[in-house]
Amino acid sequence: MEVTAPRFGAQSMTGRLRRVLVRAPRPADAALWSAYGWRAEPDPAELAREHEAFRALLAEAGAEVVLAETPHGPDPDAIYAFDPALVADAGAILLRPGKEGRRSEPDTMGADLVEAGIPIAGRLEAPALAEGGDTVWLDERTLLVGRGYRTNDAGIAALQELLPDVDVIAFDLPHHRGAGEVLHLMSFLSPLDTDLAVVYLPLMPVRLVELLRAREIELVEAPDEEFESMGPNVLALAPRVALALAGNDETRRRMERAGVDVRAYEGDHISRLGDGGPTCLTRPLLRD
């Protein structure tokens, strides 16, 4: 009897990445950079070049790269594929972004996910709000959720209902610079292994730090000067194998001292200008 290989299941942040969904930037979307809060106008040619090189690194790491191709409206943030959905063992959960300009993305991604062979297991409805960047799988049965300006109490309750076998633990996020700038849970926390994470401690809730330490998770601290450049936003390709934005040299050295194989990508346009790191650019579909 032939055994069919699994095509989805990603209740982990650090298992080996086997399948991943990405969405390439479109030249026309770059003109909307200001309306979507990007730091400056990106160059469409550089967006395309950087994203193509980023996809190549994912493929080199052994991941099947699925390119999202369902048409969508003008939206430069659509390249940040982590936010519109979760992919759990039962299928995809379509979220409802707190950023109004991104509200159509879950429907678009839903079509891409179905095309990729992933069933839709549920979706969030108003007034629930949740973005993928506020969700972190600590292990396959523990989902951390940041309660901030992009994810509300109704969104957290909806995730608890849709994931009945998962311990959903919520933490209040700091105000920092307010609702006008994105601050996700993953802005200051990225797991690198079951017992290792890179963090930016000054913004972390005390209860979250205590939880990580109680579970004996070693913390690699990103320095102050590399927080704004997304030093703590790192994509685990496998346990202790990480893809990080180039330029955060001290964070990289600290991860390497902790035994992490760090690979870097150039992202001045796809990441720095839109405040979206390597995790933001991907929607993992299958991890070991």
C-alpha positions as CSV (number, residue, x, y, z in Angstrom):
1,M,0.0,0.0,0.0
2,E,1.4,3.3,-1.1
3,V,1.9,5.9,1.7
4,T,1.2,9.4,0.7
5,A,3.7,12.0,2.1
6,P,2.1,14.7,4.3
7,R,1.6,18.0,2.6
8,F,0.9,20.2,5.6
9,G,1.3,20.4,9.3
10,A,3.3,23.2,11.0
11,Q,2.6,23.3,14.7
12,S,6.3,24.0,15.2
13,M,8.6,27.0,14.6
14,T,11.8,25.0,14.6
15,G,11.2,21.6,12.9
16,R,12.9,21.2,9.5
17,L,11.1,23.3,7.0
18,R,9.7,21.1,4.2
19,R,7.1,23.2,2.4
20,V,6.6,27.0,2.5
21,L,4.3,29.4,0.8
22,V,5.6,32.8,-0.3
23,R,4.1,35.6,-2.4
24,A,6.4,37.6,-4.8
25,P,6.2,41.4,-4.8
26,R,4.4,43.1,-7.7
27,P,5.8,46.3,-9.2
28,A,2.5,48.2,-9.1
29,D,2.2,47.6,-5.3
30,A,5.4,49.6,-4.5
31,A,3.7,52.9,-5.3
32,L,1.4,52.4,-2.2
33,W,4.4,52.2,0.2
34,S,3.4,55.4,2.1
35,A,-0.3,54.4,2.6
36,Y,0.9,51.1,4.1
37,G,3.4,52.6,6.4
38,W,6.6,51.6,4.7
39,R,9.7,53.5,5.7
40,A,10.5,54.7,2.2
41,E,9.7,53.9,-1.4
42,P,11.1,50.5,-2.5
43,D,12.6,49.9,-5.9
44,P,10.4,47.4,-7.8
45,A,13.4,45.8,-9.5
46,E,15.3,45.4,-6.1
47,L,12.1,44.0,-4.5
48,A,11.9,41.3,-7.2
49,R,15.7,40.6,-7.1
50,E,15.8,40.3,-3.3
51,H,12.7,38.1,-3.2
52,E,14.0,35.8,-5.9
53,A,17.3,35.3,-4.0
54,F,15.3,34.8,-0.7
55,R,13.3,32.0,-2.4
56,A,16.5,30.4,-3.7
57,L,17.9,30.2,-0.1
58,L,14.7,28.5,1.1
59,A,15.0,26.0,-1.7
60,E,18.7,25.4,-1.0
61,A,17.7,24.6,2.6
62,G,15.6,21.7,1.3
63,A,12.1,23.4,1.3
64,E,9.6,23.1,-1.4
65,V,8.7,26.7,-2.2
66,V,5.1,27.2,-3.2
67,L,4.5,30.5,-5.0
68,A,1.1,32.1,-4.2
69,E,-0.5,33.3,-7.4
70,T,-4.1,34.1,-6.6
71,P,-4.8,37.6,-7.9
72,H,-5.3,40.2,-5.1
73,G,-5.9,44.0,-4.9
74,P,-3.2,46.6,-4.4
75,D,-1.3,45.7,-1.2
76,P,2.5,45.8,-0.8
77,D,2.2,44.0,2.6
78,A,0.9,40.9,0.8
79,I,4.5,39.7,0.5
80,Y,4.5,39.2,4.3
81,A,2.8,35.8,4.0
82,F,3.1,34.8,7.6
83,D,0.2,37.1,8.8
84,P,-3.0,36.0,7.1
85,A,-3.2,32.4,8.2
86,L,-1.9,29.6,10.5
87,V,-1.3,26.1,9.2
88,A,-2.1,23.6,12.0
89,D,-2.2,19.8,11.9
90,A,-6.0,19.9,10.9
91,G,-5.5,22.4,8.1
92,A,-5.3,26.2,7.7
93,I,-6.9,28.8,9.9
94,L,-7.6,32.0,8.1
95,L,-7.0,35.0,10.4
96,R,-8.3,38.5,10.3
97,P,-5.6,41.1,10.2
98,G,-5.8,44.1,12.5
99,K,-4.3,46.3,9.7
100,E,-7.4,47.3,7.7
101,G,-5.5,47.4,4.4
102,R,-4.7,43.7,4.7
103,R,-8.3,42.4,5.4
104,S,-8.6,40.8,2.0
105,E,-5.4,38.8,2.3
106,P,-6.9,35.8,4.2
107,D,-9.4,35.1,1.4
108,T,-6.6,35.3,-1.2
109,M,-4.3,33.1,0.8
110,G,-7.2,30.7,1.4
111,A,-7.4,30.1,-2.3
112,D,-3.6,29.6,-2.5
113,L,-3.7,27.1,0.4
114,V,-6.5,25.0,-1.2
115,E,-4.5,25.0,-4.4
116,A,-1.5,23.7,-2.5
117,G,-3.6,20.8,-1.1
118,I,-4.3,22.3,2.4
119,P,-7.9,22.2,3.7
120,I,-9.4,25.2,5.5
121,A,-10.1,24.2,9.1
122,G,-11.6,27.5,10.2
123,R,-11.5,31.2,10.0
124,L,-11.8,34.3,12.2
125,E,-14.9,36.5,11.8
126,A,-15.5,40.1,13.1
127,P,-14.9,41.4,15.7
128,A,-12.0,38.9,16.0
129,L,-8.6,40.2,15.0
130,A,-5.4,38.2,14.8
131,E,-2.2,38.4,12.7
132,G,0.3,35.6,12.3
133,G,3.1,37.7,13.5
134,D,1.5,37.6,17.0
135,T,1.6,33.8,17.1
136,V,4.5,31.6,18.1
137,W,4.4,27.8,18.5
138,L,6.5,27.1,21.6
139,D,5.9,23.4,20.9
140,E,3.2,21.5,19.0
141,R,0.7,21.8,21.8
142,T,1.6,25.4,23.0
143,L,0.7,28.5,21.0
144,L,1.9,31.8,22.4
145,V,-0.2,34.8,21.3
146,G,0.6,38.5,21.6
147,R,-2.4,40.8,22.6
148,G,-1.7,44.1,21.0
149,Y,-3.0,46.6,18.4
150,R,-3.2,43.9,15.6
151,T,-4.6,41.0,17.7
152,N,-7.5,41.5,20.1
153,D,-9.2,39.4,22.9
154,A,-11.9,38.1,20.5
155,G,-9.1,36.9,18.1
156,I,-7.4,35.1,21.0
157,A,-10.7,33.5,22.1
158,A,-11.4,32.4,18.5
159,L,-8.0,30.7,18.3
160,Q,-8.6,28.9,21.5
161,E,-11.9,27.6,20.1
162,L,-10.4,26.6,16.8
163,L,-7.5,24.8,18.5
164,P,-9.1,22.8,21.3
165,D,-6.1,20.5,21.8
166,V,-3.7,23.4,22.1
167,D,-2.8,25.5,25.1
168,V,-3.2,29.0,23.8
169,I,-1.3,31.4,26.1
170,A,-1.8,35.2,25.7
171,F,0.5,38.0,26.7
172,D,-0.1,41.7,26.6
173,L,2.3,43.5,24.2
174,P,3.8,46.9,25.1
175,H,2.5,50.1,23.6
176,H,6.0,51.0,22.3
177,R,5.4,53.5,19.5
178,G,1.7,52.9,19.3
179,A,-0.8,51.6,16.8
180,G,0.7,53.3,13.8
181,E,3.8,51.0,13.8
182,V,3.7,47.3,13.8
183,L,4.9,45.5,16.9
184,H,4.2,41.8,16.8
185,L,5.1,39.1,19.3
186,M,7.7,37.9,16.8
187,S,9.2,41.4,16.7
188,F,11.1,40.3,19.9
189,L,10.9,36.5,20.0
190,S,12.0,33.8,17.5
191,P,12.5,30.2,18.5
192,L,15.7,28.5,17.2
193,D,15.2,25.1,18.7
194,T,13.0,23.5,21.4
195,D,15.4,24.9,24.0
196,L,16.7,28.0,22.3
197,A,15.3,31.4,21.2
198,V,16.6,34.7,20.1
199,V,14.9,37.6,21.9
200,Y,14.9,41.3,22.6
201,L,14.4,41.4,26.4
202,P,13.6,45.0,27.0
203,L,10.1,44.7,25.3
204,M,9.2,41.2,26.6
205,P,6.4,40.7,29.0
206,V,7.7,39.5,32.4
207,R,5.4,36.5,32.4
208,L,6.7,35.4,29.0
209,V,10.3,35.6,30.2
210,E,9.4,33.6,33.2
211,L,7.6,31.0,31.1
212,L,10.6,30.6,28.8
213,R,13.0,30.2,31.7
214,A,10.7,27.8,33.5
215,R,10.8,25.6,30.4
216,E,14.6,25.9,30.4
217,I,14.7,27.7,27.1
218,E,18.1,29.4,26.6
219,L,17.8,33.0,25.5
220,V,20.1,34.7,22.9
221,E,19.7,38.4,23.5
222,A,19.7,40.8,20.5
223,P,21.4,44.1,21.4
224,D,19.6,47.4,21.5
225,E,21.1,48.7,18.3
226,E,19.9,45.7,16.3
227,F,16.2,45.6,17.4
228,E,15.0,48.2,14.9
229,S,16.8,46.3,12.1
230,M,14.9,43.1,13.0
231,G,17.8,41.3,14.7
232,P,15.4,39.1,16.8
233,N,13.2,38.3,13.8
234,V,14.8,35.0,12.5
235,L,13.4,32.1,10.6
236,A,14.4,28.6,11.7
237,L,15.1,26.4,8.7
238,A,15.7,23.5,11.0
239,P,16.7,23.1,14.7
240,R,19.6,25.5,15.2
241,V,19.7,26.5,11.5
242,A,18.5,30.0,11.0
243,L,17.9,32.4,8.1
244,A,18.5,36.1,9.2
245,L,18.5,39.5,7.7
246,A,22.0,40.5,6.8
247,G,23.6,43.4,8.8
248,N,22.7,42.3,12.3
249,D,26.3,41.1,12.9
250,E,26.3,41.1,16.8
251,T,23.0,39.1,17.0
252,R,24.5,36.7,14.4
253,R,27.7,36.2,16.4
254,R,25.6,35.6,19.6
255,M,23.5,33.0,17.8
256,E,26.6,31.3,16.4
257,R,28.1,31.1,19.9
258,A,25.0,29.2,20.9
259,G,25.6,26.7,18.2
260,V,23.3,28.1,15.5
261,D,24.2,27.8,11.8
262,V,23.2,31.3,10.6
263,R,22.5,32.0,6.9
264,A,21.9,35.6,5.8
265,Y,19.9,37.2,3.0
266,E,19.9,40.7,1.6
267,G,16.6,42.5,2.4
268,D,17.0,46.2,2.2
269,H,13.8,46.5,0.2
270,I,11.7,43.4,1.0
271,S,12.4,43.6,4.7
272,R,13.9,46.8,6.1
273,L,11.6,49.2,4.3
274,G,8.4,47.3,5.2
275,D,9.5,46.1,8.6
276,G,9.0,42.4,7.7
277,G,11.8,40.0,8.5
278,P,12.4,36.4,7.1
279,T,9.6,34.9,9.2
280,C,7.2,37.5,7.9
281,L,8.0,36.7,4.3
282,T,7.0,33.0,4.7
283,R,4.0,30.9,5.6
284,P,5.4,27.5,6.6
285,L,3.1,24.7,5.4
286,L,5.0,21.6,6.6
287,R,7.7,21.1,9.2
288,D,9.1,17.8,10.5
